[in-house]
Amino acid sequence: MASTETDRYLWVEAHRIALDPEGYLIDLDAWTPAVARAMAAEEGRELTDEHWEIIAVLRDFYARYEASPAMRALVKAVGQSLGSEKGRSLHLMRLFPESPAKVAARLAGLPKPTNCL
């Protein structure tokens, strides 16, 4: 993807990581847990074990379906992987209050879900 004036960069372990204007990775292969931590820190967020569980579910979902899940599919995937208590919108909203599907996908190094505004 060609670089534009609106691209921005994140420095992680002496590597320049290109982000699109909304903060999603331009090169999905650049994702590492360190990149996720740096992206979270930039947002003033600290990733807990619960965040990492959701990130793992998202990365597995993307590996299977080559798409980032919108909210309904994310809730279902989390419920199937982590149980009904964690597979609830309220749980995901507590972890990612702004927009669980979008924020979690960004931190997981995945594209923006297509059905999210």
C-alpha positions in Angstrom: 0.0 0.0 0.0 1.4 3.4 -0.9 2.2 5.8 1.8 0.2 9.0 2.1 0.5 12.2 4.1 -2.1 10.9 6.6 -0.2 7.7 7.5 1.4 7.7 10.9 4.0 5.6 12.5 4.6 3.9 15.8 8.1 3.1 16.9 8.4 -0.4 18.5 11.7 -2.0 19.5 13.5 0.2 16.9 11.1 -0.7 14.1 8.9 1.9 12.4 5.4 0.5 12.2 3.1 2.2 9.7 -0.5 2.9 10.7 -3.4 4.1 8.6 -5.2 7.3 9.6 -7.5 5.3 12.0 -4.6 3.6 13.7 -4.8 0.2 12.0 -1.7 -1.6 10.8 -0.9 -1.1 7.2 1.1 -4.3 7.1 -0.7 -6.9 9.1 2.5 -9.0 9.3 4.1 -6.3 11.4 1.9 -7.2 14.4 3.6 -8.5 17.5 2.5 -8.4 21.2 4.9 -5.5 21.6 3.1 -3.6 18.8 -0.2 -4.3 20.5 1.2 -3.0 23.8 2.6 0.1 22.1 -0.7 0.8 20.4 -2.6 0.4 23.7 -0.1 2.7 25.5 -0.6 5.3 22.8 -4.4 5.2 23.7 -3.7 5.3 27.5 -4.8 1.7 27.8 -2.9 -1.1 29.6 -3.6 -4.6 28.3 -4.7 -7.1 31.0 -5.0 -10.9 30.6 -8.6 -10.4 29.8 -7.7 -8.1 26.9 -5.2 -10.7 25.6 -7.8 -13.4 25.7 -10.0 -11.3 23.4 -7.1 -10.5 21.1 -6.3 -14.2 20.8 -9.9 -15.0 19.9 -9.8 -12.2 17.3 -6.6 -13.4 15.7 -7.9 -17.0 15.6 -11.2 -15.7 14.0 -9.2 -13.8 11.4 -6.9 -16.8 10.6 -10.1 -18.9 10.0 -12.3 -16.5 8.1 -9.9 -13.8 6.8 -12.1 -11.1 8.2 -12.4 -9.1 11.4 -15.7 -9.8 13.1 -18.3 -7.1 13.7 -19.7 -6.9 17.2 -22.3 -9.7 16.9 -19.8 -12.2 15.5 -17.2 -11.1 18.0 -19.6 -11.8 20.9 -20.4 -15.2 19.5 -16.7 -16.1 18.9 -15.7 -15.0 22.4 -18.6 -17.0 23.9 -17.6 -20.1 22.0 -13.9 -19.8 22.9 -14.1 -18.4 26.5 -17.5 -19.2 27.7 -20.8 -17.5 28.0 -19.8 -15.1 30.8 -17.0 -13.6 28.7 -19.1 -13.8 25.5 -21.3 -11.0 26.4 -21.5 -7.5 25.0 -21.2 -6.0 28.5 -17.9 -7.8 29.2 -16.5 -6.6 25.9 -17.7 -3.0 26.5 -16.0 -3.0 29.9 -12.7 -4.0 28.2 -13.0 -1.8 25.1 -15.6 0.9 26.0 -15.2 2.9 22.8 -16.2 0.2 20.3 -15.2 -3.4 21.2 -15.0 -4.8 17.7 -13.1 -1.9 16.2 -10.7 -1.3 19.1 -10.0 -4.9 19.7 -9.4 -5.6 16.0 -6.9 -2.6 15.9 -5.0 -3.9 18.9 -5.0 -7.4 17.5 -3.3 -6.1 14.3 -6.3 -6.8 12.1 -8.3 -4.7 9.6 -11.2 -2.6 10.7 -14.4 -4.8 10.7 -16.4 -4.0 7.6 -19.7 -3.6 9.3 -18.4 -1.1 11.9 -18.8 2.6 11.5 
